[in-house]
Amino acid sequence: MKLFGINITKASIRNQAVNGIEKQGKHSLANTISPLQLDRIRQDVSTWRDSIREAEQAWFPHRVKQQRLYLDTNLNGHVLSVKERRKDLTLLRDFKFVTKDGKTESEELKAMFDQEWFYDTVSYALDALWYGYSLISLGDIVNDQFVNPSLIKRWHVSPDREVVEKFLYATSGASFIDGPAADWHLWVKTPSDTGVSNCGFGLFNSIALYEIILRNTTNWNADFVELFAQPYRVGVTTKTSEEERAELELALMQMGSSGYAVVDPTDEIKFIESKLSGTGWQSYDNLDKRCMNMISKIGLGHADALDSIPGKLGGGQGEDNPVFAALRDKQTKDGRFIQNLINGQLIPKMRNLGFRIPEGFTFMYKNDDEKEAFRKRQDESNLATANVAKVMKDSGLKMDAKYFEERTGIPTEEVKEEAPKPSKQFSNRVQNKLNDLYKHKH
């Protein structure tokens, strides 16, 4: 069969990647999905509520509406920036493989994981915090490493049934927990805060409401600018000829950059400005900021975590800054989330697939910044205790050495004061007197 002069065969159709499925590897459950497009619809508060109802159904729960909603939520620039900022807190951390006692590190294991496939896998896993879950196909194995890890379409994944559905709203499918495909996939889920499912709904479930308002506000603001921010052009003429009136109308229509018009003395062009254009925009700007602040709070733990300047926010600098503390807490929390995934799922699956990973080593993120922050706090506390000891000594008192050691962890040793030695001048004077006394006796 020819289409537009090109030979079309069944083989050529199969060879064309359908939404990238062919690139996901021969073991990927994406190959079991029927290649149908997910329709995108206009999202509003009612569709957000409908998506929750569908996910919370008692007998046939589905995540289709929810994941369709999340696709639009992720398109928002502010939401995307918040998500990427939080992911960077983990993706940019250095890691190591150590024994339980922490004394032995394996550089070979680190080199095995310090590859693009691993960082892509971690990125997909971190997305689960936002979407509620991620089913990751590890791809094929080439030269002792995975090639092209990919994400299974979330709207075809059923967290409650733990299967990949061939068609939307199917109630059965291919299992990713049991069977031959299990070792080739990572199932990353979040805890449910309602108990209606064995998998959470993700941060996007809370963010979506504010993103919908933010998106609508942007549209309303654009309409406001179009209606009121630009002056309204009015042409006044006494011409009766349609051709001449059309020339004046064309001049009004084409007034843009460096626009001009040639008119008769009886013609007039007016620019009418709206009184609302002065301050009316502030209502949109205020609502925008409130929605953005709430999105930042949900995603990063603080309203100013994305836009604040270090050292400018109240509450001190460095670790004493509330923004710094919020980001550090998210980094620690997400780091533990990934560590448990790597040690609990990825490494055992890799061993099952033939990777030579010795027992006894654990994947860990390095906590150099946290250790340095702890040392700084400890030094500040010890200095305060030492200052108290000095004040006590100046007042004629003495701090108990045992108490000082318990407070600071610093071993102490009492300084032994030597008896004062007589000065040289004093010794010479005494010696002279002894000499004089000795002479008189003789």
ABEGO torsion letter per residue (X at the ends): XBBGGBBBBAAAAAABBBGGAAAAEAABAAAABBBBBBBBBBBBAAAAAAAAAAAABAABBBAAAAAAAAAAAAABAAAAAAAAAAAAAAAABBBBBBBAAGABBBAAAAAAABBAAAAAAAAAAAAAAAAGBBBBBAEBBBGGBBBGBBBBBAAABBAAAGBBBABBGBABEBBAABEAAAAABBBBBBBBAAGABABBAEAAAAAAAAAAAAAAAAAAAAAAAAAAABBBBBBBBABABAAAAAAAAAAAAABBBGBBBBBBAABBBBBBBBAAAAAAAAAAAAAAAAAAAAAAAAAAGBAAAAABBBGABBGEBEAABAAAAAAAAAAAAAAAAAAAAAAAAAAAAAAAAGBBBBBGBBBBBBAAAAAAAAAAAAAAAAAAAAAAAAAAAAAGBBBBAAAAAAAAGBBBBBBBBBBBBBBAAAAAAAAAAAAAAAAAAX
